[in-house]
C-alpha cells in the first residue's frame, strides 16, 4: 500500500480508501451476510487500507465497528457523515449532532477522524456554514471528531457549485468530491483551490456504469454528441475509449479509471466500494499501479476535459456495475 498526507489534517492515509456506501454497501444491499461484509472490510485492511469511509445513511457503521474491533484505534482512519438534508429541507444542527453521537456508538469508538456534512446542496450552503458549522466545531472541541469535512450532493450538483465555494472559504479540512476521467471539471472548479488551501480530498464516483457497461458509455457519448459537446465520429465508434486498453496501456476501463484519479494532482484518497473480496483486491491493485501512459492521459484531457456532469448517474441499472465501483 502507498500512503499520503490528507492535506492540512496531517493524517497519514492509504491512497486507496474503502467506501462503505454506494449501491453495494459492503454487500449488504446485494445479498451478502453481515459476516461476509465484515470480511470485506477486514480484507481491505489486510491489504493496507487504513482509510474507511462510512455514513449514517449507509447503515454500515455497525459493520465497520465490528470489523475494526480489537485493532489499535490509531491504526485506522475513520470517516463518517450525517445527512445535511431530508428531501429538500435542511436538517437541524441538533439532528446532525444526534447522528454523530449515534455513529460513535455504532462504530464503537470514542471519536472519528473526519466528520462530514453529507450531500450539501449549493442553495443550502450559506445556512450550513452559518448555523451548523459553529455547532459542529463545538462538538469537535469536545473530542468527538478531529477534522471537519463536507461532501458534494451528486449527481444533482453537476456544476460542482457547492464544492467550488467550499474549496475557497477556509472552513473545511476535508472534502469529498465526484470526479472521474470523463468528469474532469473539478480540476479547475475545485482542485486548484484545494491544492492552494491544503484541503484533504477524497474522490468518489471514480468508477461509474459508463466504464463497466459499453452500452451506457455509447449512450453517454451519443448524448454529448447530440448536444454538440463531442465530434460526430465518437457516436459512430464502438468504444470511444478503446485507446486506453491493451498492451502497454490499462487492463480495462475500470483499471484506467482508478489509475487516472489516483494520479490526479490534489486527490489524496481514491475511494472504491464493493461487497466482493475479489474486487477489493483488483480495485486496490489498479489504484496502486502507475499512472496511465502520458499520451493516453493527454488524449483524455484534450477530448473530454471540457465535459460537465457526464456519467455521474448512480449505477442502478446493471448489477455488474455494483461490483466494479
Residue pairs with C-beta under 8 A, 6 or more apart in sequence:
1 14
1 15
1 16
1 47
1 48
1 49
1 50
1 284
1 288
2 14
2 15
2 288
3 12
3 13
3 14
3 15
3 50
4 12
4 13
4 15
4 268
4 269
5 11
5 12
5 13
5 268
6 12
6 13
6 51
6 77
6 174
6 200
6 268
6 269
7 173
7 174
7 194
7 198
7 199
7 200
7 201
7 268
8 173
8 197
8 198
8 199
8 200
9 113
9 114
9 146
9 147
9 173
9 174
9 200
11 77
11 113
11 146
11 147
11 200
12 50
13 50
13 51
13 77
13 200
13 268
13 269
14 48
14 49
14 50
14 51
14 269
15 262
15 268
15 269
15 270
15 287
15 288
16 44
16 48
16 49
16 51
16 269
16 270
16 272
16 283
16 284
16 287
16 288
17 49
17 51
17 52
17 53
17 79
17 202
17 269
17 270
17 271
17 272
18 40
18 41
18 44
18 49
18 51
18 52
18 53
18 271
18 272
18 273
18 280
19 53
19 204
19 271
19 272
19 273
20 26
20 41
20 52
20 53
20 54
20 55
20 58
20 60
20 61
20 63
20 64
20 273
21 53
21 54
21 55
21 57
21 58
21 60
21 273
22 273
22 314
22 322
22 325
23 29
23 30
23 314
23 315
23 316
23 321
23 322
23 325
24 30
24 273
24 274
24 275
24 322
24 323
24 325
25 37
25 58
25 59
25 60
25 273
25 275
26 32
26 37
26 40
26 41
26 60
26 63
26 273
26 274
26 275
27 36
27 37
27 40
27 274
27 275
27 276
28 34
28 37
28 59
28 60
28 63
28 275
29 275
29 322
30 275
30 319
30 322
32 40
32 275
34 63
34 66
36 275
37 60
37 63
37 275
38 63
38 66
38 67
39 277
40 274
40 275
40 276
40 277
40 280
41 52
41 63
41 64
41 67
41 68
42 67
43 277
43 280
43 281
44 52
44 280
44 284
45 52
45 67
45 68
45 71
45 76
47 280
47 281
47 284
48 284
49 284
50 75
50 76
50 77
51 77
51 79
51 202
51 269
52 64
52 68
52 76
52 77
52 78
52 79
53 79
53 80
53 81
53 176
53 202
53 271
54 60
54 61
54 64
54 78
54 79
54 80
54 81
54 107
55 61
55 80
55 81
55 82
55 83
55 116
55 118
56 80
56 81
56 82
56 83
56 99
56 102
56 103
56 118
57 81
57 83
57 118
61 80
61 103
61 106
61 107
62 106
62 107
64 78
64 107
65 106
65 107
65 108
65 109
66 108
68 76
68 78
68 107
68 108
68 109
69 108
73 109
73 110
77 113
77 114
78 107
78 109
78 112
78 113
78 114
79 112
79 113
79 114
79 115
79 116
79 149
79 174
79 202
80 103
80 107
80 112
80 114
80 115
80 116
81 115
81 116
81 117
81 118
81 149
81 151
82 91
82 95
82 96
82 99
82 100
82 103
82 115
82 116
82 117
82 118
83 91
83 99
83 118
83 119
84 90
84 91
84 96
84 117
84 118
84 119
84 120
84 121
84 124
84 128
84 132
85 91
85 119
85 120
85 121
85 124
90 124
90 127
90 128
93 131
93 132
93 135
93 136
94 135
96 117
96 132
96 135
96 136
97 135
97 136
97 139
100 115
100 136
100 139
100 144
100 145
101 144
103 112
103 115
104 110
104 111
104 112
104 144
110 143
111 143
111 144
111 145
111 146
112 144
112 145
112 146
113 145
113 146
113 147
114 145
114 146
114 147
114 148
114 149
114 173
114 174
114 200
115 136
115 139
115 140
115 144
115 145
115 147
115 148
115 149
116 148
116 149
116 150
116 151
116 174
116 176
117 128
117 132
117 136
117 149
117 150
117 151
118 151
119 151
119 152
119 153
120 128
120 150
120 151
120 152
120 153
120 162
120 166
121 153
121 156
121 157
121 162
122 153
122 157
122 161
122 162
122 165
125 162
125 165
125 166
128 150
129 169
129 171
133 148
133 171
136 148
137 148
139 145
140 146
140 147
140 148
147 173
147 174
147 200
148 171
148 172
148 173
148 174
149 172
149 173
149 174
149 175
149 176
149 200
149 202
150 162
150 166
150 171
150 172
150 174
150 175
150 176
151 175
151 176
151 177
151 204
152 160
152 162
152 163
152 175
152 176
152 177
152 178
152 204
153 162
154 178
154 204
154 205
154 312
155 178
155 309
155 312
155 313
155 314
157 163
158 308
158 309
158 312
159 189
159 308
159 309
160 177
160 178
160 185
160 186
160 189
160 190
163 175
163 177
163 186
163 189
163 190
164 189
164 190
164 193
166 172
166 175
167 175
167 189
167 190
167 191
167 193
167 194
167 197
167 199
168 193
168 197
170 197
172 199
173 199
173 200
174 199
174 200
174 201
174 202
175 190
175 194
175 199
175 200
175 201
175 202
176 201
176 202
176 203
176 204
176 271
177 186
177 190
177 201
177 202
177 203
177 204
178 186
178 203
178 204
178 205
178 312
179 186
179 187
179 203
179 205
179 206
179 261
179 264
179 267
180 205
180 206
180 207
180 208
180 211
180 257
180 260
180 261
180 311
181 256
181 257
181 260
181 261
181 300
181 304
182 210
182 220
182 300
182 304
182 307
182 310
182 311
183 205
183 307
183 308
183 309
183 310
183 311
183 312
184 300
184 301
184 304
184 305
184 307
185 305
185 306
185 307
185 308
185 309
187 264
187 266
187 305
190 201
191 201
191 264
191 265
191 266
191 267
192 266
193 199
194 201
194 266
195 265
195 266
200 268
200 269
201 266
201 267
201 268
201 269
202 268
202 269
202 271
203 261
203 264
203 267
203 269
203 270
203 271
204 271
205 312
206 257
206 258
206 261
206 270
206 271
206 272
206 325
207 254
207 257
207 258
207 272
207 324
207 325
208 311
208 312
208 313
208 315
208 321
208 325
209 216
209 311
209 313
209 315
209 317
209 318
209 321
210 216
210 217
210 220
210 310
210 311
211 217
211 241
211 253
211 254
211 256
211 257
211 311
211 324
212 253
212 254
212 315
212 318
212 320
212 321
212 324
212 325
213 317
213 318
213 320
213 321
214 238
214 239
216 311
216 317
216 318
217 239
217 240
217 241
217 253
218 235
218 238
218 239
220 310
220 311
221 230
221 234
221 235
221 237
221 240
222 235
224 230
224 234
224 307
224 310
225 231
225 232
225 234
225 235
226 235
229 306
229 307
230 303
230 304
230 307
234 240
241 253
241 256
243 249
243 296
243 299
244 250
244 253
244 256
244 292
244 296
244 300
245 251
245 252
245 253
245 255
245 256
248 293
249 256
249 292
249 293
249 296
250 256
250 259
250 292
250 296
251 286
254 283
254 286
254 324
255 286
255 289
256 292
256 296
258 270
258 272
258 283
258 286
258 287
258 289
259 286
259 287
259 289
259 290
259 291
259 292
260 292
260 297
260 300
261 267
261 270
262 270
262 287
262 288
262 291
263 290
263 291
263 292
270 287
272 279
272 280
272 283
272 284
272 287
272 325
273 325
274 280
274 283
274 322
274 323
274 324
274 325
275 322
275 323
276 323
279 323
279 324
291 297
292 300
304 310
315 321
315 322
315 325
